[in-house]
Amino acid sequence: IVEDQLTAARLGQRPVVAMVATNASFAGERFQAVLSRITQPLLIIADEAHNLGSSSYRSALPQNATYRLALSATPERWFDDEGTDALIDYFGPVVFELGLGQAIKMGALCRYRYLPRLVELSDEESVLYAELTTQIAKRLSAGDSVSTEDPDSPIGYLLRKRAGVLGHTEGKLGHLRADVAARRDAWYQLVYCAEGSRPTEAGEPSGPNQVAEVMNMIGNDLKLTAHSYVADTPRTERLLLLRRFGTGDDLRVLVAMRCLDEGVDIPDARVAYLLASSSNPRQFIQRRGRILRRAAGKDRAEILD
């Protein structure tokens, strides 16, 4: 069908042919083959364009594109100057920027309260954190580098495990229980959990999963309607959950890890609890983007970190 439409455009029988693809389809052989045969003026619009700076995607950007537009709240790639430079080389420098404060002032986003919660590591967590820090230091002194292109590198594993100690700190659950209990009558609440399971010492089984712990706390202990929204949640169920969440009379809390970071429109969300965030500022920016959208009856949001 696409080939027929392109042929019609070449013959002047069709003014525009629009193709929409995910990043994976865009970089696939079939879609790339179609792009390579286009001889008419070609406009590329890349949404969440920062993702196309990875080594696996930037090679797929068509050089025959006449016009190029990149959209991103976070155009600079974290610890990846090469990927950032590749995006700028292809799309050009930033030509328009709207700051968060400006967006709030003009009414595009709502105002919000940011409430940080200080949580201390337990003695066991402190010991594990110190041990991992020592191992990381030894790797760095031996010349190991932190590679964004090799997530399975030894030092990358140690860094993720250490971040997991912070993300899964057991003391966070008590703070979350108190904060959710204080807002038990509120609708439209999101909880962002740490990924994976709680790290333990080498040779010991992994600790509990934070999503499961939070679901048990909110659903069984506090008796609030809640549902997980994670990678294993089927697409059809995700759409149903978002509809239930948006009604404001059925599902009070969605519990997620990363699936609500970007690309999902949930303007009704009013309260977000951040149990864990990566050091990449993109994640915090994207998560604020979920919670600050305008909606009927919504004039302010809350973020509890």
C-alpha positions as CSV (number, residue, x, y, z in Angstrom):
1,I,0.0,0.0,0.0
2,V,2.9,2.4,0.8
3,E,4.5,1.7,-2.5
4,D,1.2,2.4,-4.3
5,Q,0.9,5.7,-2.4
6,L,4.5,6.7,-3.2
7,T,3.9,5.9,-6.9
8,A,0.8,8.0,-6.9
9,A,2.8,10.9,-5.3
10,R,5.5,10.6,-8.0
11,L,2.7,10.8,-10.7
12,G,1.3,13.9,-9.1
13,Q,-1.9,12.1,-8.1
14,R,-1.3,12.4,-4.3
15,P,0.1,15.5,-2.6
16,V,1.4,13.9,0.6
17,V,2.3,10.4,1.8
18,A,2.5,10.1,5.6
19,M,4.2,7.1,7.3
20,V,4.3,6.5,11.0
21,A,6.7,4.0,12.6
22,T,8.1,3.0,15.9
23,N,11.9,3.3,16.3
24,A,12.3,-0.4,15.8
25,S,10.3,-0.5,12.6
26,F,12.0,2.7,11.4
27,A,15.4,1.1,11.7
28,G,14.2,-2.2,10.2
29,E,15.3,-3.4,6.7
30,R,11.8,-3.1,5.1
31,F,11.2,0.5,6.2
32,Q,14.7,1.5,5.4
33,A,14.3,0.0,1.9
34,V,11.2,2.1,1.4
35,L,12.9,5.3,2.6
36,S,15.9,4.8,0.3
37,R,13.7,4.7,-2.8
38,I,12.0,8.0,-2.1
39,T,13.0,10.7,-4.6
40,Q,10.5,13.4,-3.7
41,P,11.2,15.9,-0.9
42,L,11.2,13.9,2.4
43,L,10.4,15.3,5.8
44,I,11.5,13.4,8.9
45,I,9.8,14.2,12.2
46,A,11.4,12.4,15.1
47,D,9.4,12.4,18.4
48,E,11.5,11.7,21.6
49,A,14.4,12.2,19.2
50,H,17.0,11.6,22.0
51,N,16.4,7.9,21.5
52,L,17.7,8.1,17.9
53,G,21.1,9.1,19.1
54,S,22.0,5.5,20.1
55,S,24.5,3.6,17.9
56,S,21.8,1.2,16.8
57,Y,19.4,3.9,15.6
58,R,21.4,6.9,14.4
59,S,22.8,4.9,11.4
60,A,19.1,4.5,10.3
61,L,18.5,8.2,9.9
62,P,18.0,8.7,6.1
63,Q,20.6,11.0,4.5
64,N,18.1,11.8,1.6
65,A,15.7,13.6,4.0
66,T,15.2,17.2,2.7
67,Y,13.7,18.5,5.9
68,R,14.4,17.3,9.4
69,L,12.6,18.1,12.7
70,A,13.5,16.6,16.1
71,L,11.3,16.9,19.1
72,S,12.6,16.2,22.6
73,A,12.4,17.6,26.2
74,T,15.8,16.2,26.8
75,P,17.9,16.4,23.6
76,E,21.3,15.9,25.2
77,R,22.1,12.2,25.8
78,W,23.4,11.4,29.3
79,F,27.1,10.4,29.2
80,D,26.9,10.0,25.5
81,D,28.6,13.0,23.8
82,E,29.0,11.0,20.6
83,G,25.3,10.3,20.3
84,T,24.4,13.9,21.1
85,D,26.8,15.2,18.5
86,A,25.3,12.7,15.9
87,L,21.8,14.1,16.6
88,I,23.0,17.7,16.2
89,D,25.0,16.9,13.0
90,Y,21.8,15.3,11.5
91,F,19.1,17.6,12.7
92,G,21.0,20.8,13.4
93,P,21.2,22.8,16.6
94,V,18.2,23.6,18.9
95,V,16.1,26.2,17.2
96,F,13.3,26.5,19.8
97,E,13.3,25.9,23.5
98,L,10.5,26.3,26.1
99,G,11.6,26.1,29.7
100,L,9.5,24.5,32.4
101,G,8.9,27.8,34.2
102,Q,7.8,29.4,31.0
103,A,5.4,26.6,30.2
104,I,3.8,26.9,33.7
105,K,3.5,30.7,33.4
106,M,1.8,30.5,30.0
107,G,-0.6,27.8,31.3
108,A,0.7,24.9,29.2
109,L,1.6,23.0,32.4
110,C,0.2,23.2,35.9
111,R,2.1,24.4,39.0
112,Y,3.4,21.8,41.4
113,R,4.8,21.2,44.9
114,Y,8.0,19.2,45.2
115,L,8.4,17.4,48.5
116,P,11.7,15.6,49.1
117,R,11.8,12.8,51.7
118,L,15.2,12.1,53.4
119,V,15.6,8.3,53.9
120,E,18.7,6.8,55.6
121,L,20.3,3.5,54.7
122,S,20.1,0.7,57.2
123,D,23.4,-0.6,58.7
124,E,23.3,-3.6,56.3
125,E,22.6,-1.4,53.3
126,S,25.4,1.0,54.3
127,V,27.9,-1.8,54.4
128,L,26.8,-3.2,51.0
129,Y,26.9,0.3,49.5
130,A,30.5,0.8,50.8
131,E,31.6,-2.6,49.6
132,L,30.3,-1.9,46.1
133,T,31.9,1.6,46.1
134,T,35.3,0.0,46.9
135,Q,34.9,-2.5,44.0
136,I,34.0,0.3,41.7
137,A,37.0,2.3,42.7
138,K,39.3,-0.7,42.1
139,R,37.9,-1.1,38.6
140,L,38.3,2.6,37.8
141,S,41.9,2.6,39.1
142,A,42.6,-0.5,37.0
143,G,41.6,1.5,33.9
144,D,38.0,0.2,33.3
145,S,35.8,2.8,31.7
146,V,32.1,3.4,32.0
147,S,30.6,2.6,28.6
148,T,27.1,3.6,27.7
149,E,27.2,1.3,24.7
150,D,28.1,-1.8,26.8
151,P,25.5,-2.2,29.7
152,D,27.0,-5.6,30.5
153,S,30.4,-4.3,31.4
154,P,31.7,-5.3,34.9
155,I,31.8,-1.8,36.2
156,G,28.3,-1.1,34.7
157,Y,27.0,-4.1,36.7
158,L,28.5,-2.7,39.9
159,L,27.2,0.7,39.3
160,R,23.7,-0.6,38.7
161,K,23.8,-2.8,41.8
162,R,24.9,0.2,43.9
163,A,22.1,2.3,42.5
164,G,19.8,-0.6,43.3
165,V,20.8,-0.3,47.0
166,L,19.6,3.3,47.0
167,G,16.5,2.6,45.0
168,H,15.4,-0.4,47.1
169,T,16.3,1.1,50.4
170,E,13.8,-0.6,52.8
171,G,13.2,2.6,54.8
172,K,11.4,4.2,51.8
173,L,8.4,2.0,52.3
174,G,7.5,3.5,55.6
175,H,7.6,7.0,54.2
176,L,5.5,5.9,51.3
177,R,2.9,4.3,53.6
178,A,2.6,7.5,55.6
179,D,2.3,9.7,52.4
180,V,-0.3,7.5,50.7
181,A,-2.3,7.1,53.9
182,A,-2.4,10.9,54.2
183,R,-3.8,11.0,50.7
184,R,-6.0,8.0,50.8
185,D,-9.0,10.0,49.5
186,A,-7.1,11.4,46.5
187,W,-7.4,10.0,43.0
188,Y,-5.0,10.0,40.1
189,Q,-1.8,8.8,42.0
190,L,1.3,7.3,40.4
191,V,4.1,5.4,42.2
192,Y,7.4,4.9,40.4
193,C,9.3,1.9,41.9
194,A,12.9,0.7,41.6
195,E,13.6,-1.8,38.9
196,G,14.4,-5.4,39.6
197,S,14.8,-6.8,43.1
198,R,16.6,-5.6,46.2
199,P,20.3,-6.2,45.9
200,T,22.0,-8.5,48.4
201,E,25.5,-9.6,49.1
202,A,27.3,-11.8,46.6
203,G,26.1,-15.4,46.7
204,E,22.8,-14.6,48.3
205,P,19.4,-14.7,46.6
206,S,17.9,-11.4,45.4
207,G,15.7,-9.6,47.8
208,P,12.0,-8.7,47.3
209,N,10.6,-6.9,44.4
210,Q,9.5,-3.3,45.2
211,V,6.5,-3.3,42.9
212,A,5.1,-6.4,44.7
213,E,5.8,-4.8,48.1
214,V,4.1,-1.5,47.1
215,M,1.1,-3.3,45.6
216,N,0.7,-5.3,48.8
217,M,1.0,-2.2,51.0
218,I,-1.4,-0.1,49.0
219,G,-3.9,-2.8,48.0
220,N,-3.9,-5.1,51.0
221,D,-2.8,-2.9,53.9
222,L,-4.3,0.4,53.0
223,K,-7.2,-1.1,51.1
224,L,-6.9,1.3,48.1
225,T,-7.6,0.2,44.5
226,A,-4.3,-0.1,42.7
227,H,-2.8,-1.9,39.8
228,S,0.7,-2.4,38.4
229,Y,1.7,-1.0,35.1
230,V,5.0,-2.7,34.0
231,A,6.7,-4.2,31.0
232,D,4.8,-7.5,31.3
233,T,1.4,-5.7,31.3
234,P,-0.2,-6.5,27.9
235,R,-0.9,-3.6,25.6
236,T,-4.7,-4.1,25.6
237,E,-4.7,-4.2,29.4
238,R,-2.6,-1.0,29.6
239,L,-5.2,0.9,27.6
240,L,-7.9,-0.4,29.9
241,L,-5.9,0.6,33.0
242,L,-5.4,4.1,31.7
243,R,-9.1,4.5,31.0
244,R,-10.0,3.2,34.5
245,F,-7.4,5.6,36.0
246,G,-8.8,8.5,34.1
247,T,-12.4,8.1,35.3
248,G,-11.5,9.2,38.8
249,D,-14.0,6.7,40.4
250,D,-12.4,3.3,39.9
251,L,-8.6,3.0,40.1
252,R,-6.8,5.3,42.6
253,V,-3.1,4.3,42.1
254,L,-1.0,3.0,39.2
255,V,2.3,1.4,40.3
256,A,5.1,1.4,37.6
257,M,8.8,1.3,37.1
258,R,9.7,2.9,33.8
259,C,6.7,2.3,31.6
260,L,5.1,5.7,32.5
261,D,8.3,7.6,31.9
262,E,7.6,8.9,28.4
263,G,5.2,8.4,25.5
264,V,2.1,7.9,27.7
265,D,-0.5,10.7,28.1
266,I,-2.1,10.7,31.5
267,P,-3.0,14.3,32.1
268,D,-5.3,13.5,35.1
269,A,-2.3,12.3,37.2
270,R,-2.0,14.6,40.2
271,V,0.3,12.9,42.7
272,A,3.6,11.1,42.0
273,Y,5.7,9.2,44.4
274,L,9.3,8.7,43.2
275,L,10.8,5.7,45.1
276,A,13.7,5.5,42.7
277,S,15.2,7.5,39.8
278,S,18.3,7.0,37.7
279,S,21.1,9.6,37.8
280,N,20.1,10.5,34.2
281,P,18.2,13.9,34.5
282,R,16.1,12.8,31.5
283,Q,14.1,10.4,33.7
284,F,13.1,13.1,36.2
285,I,12.2,15.5,33.4
286,Q,10.1,12.9,31.7
287,R,8.3,11.9,34.9
288,R,7.5,15.5,35.7
289,G,6.1,15.6,32.2
290,R,3.6,12.9,33.1
291,I,2.3,14.7,36.2
292,L,2.3,18.4,35.1
293,R,-0.1,18.1,32.1
294,R,-3.3,20.2,32.4
295,A,-6.7,18.6,33.0
296,A,-10.2,19.6,34.0
297,G,-10.3,20.5,37.7
298,K,-6.5,20.2,38.1
299,D,-4.6,23.3,39.1
300,R,-1.7,21.9,41.0
301,A,0.3,18.6,41.2
302,E,2.4,17.0,43.9
303,I,5.7,15.2,43.5
304,L,7.0,13.3,46.6
305,D,10.6,12.2,46.0
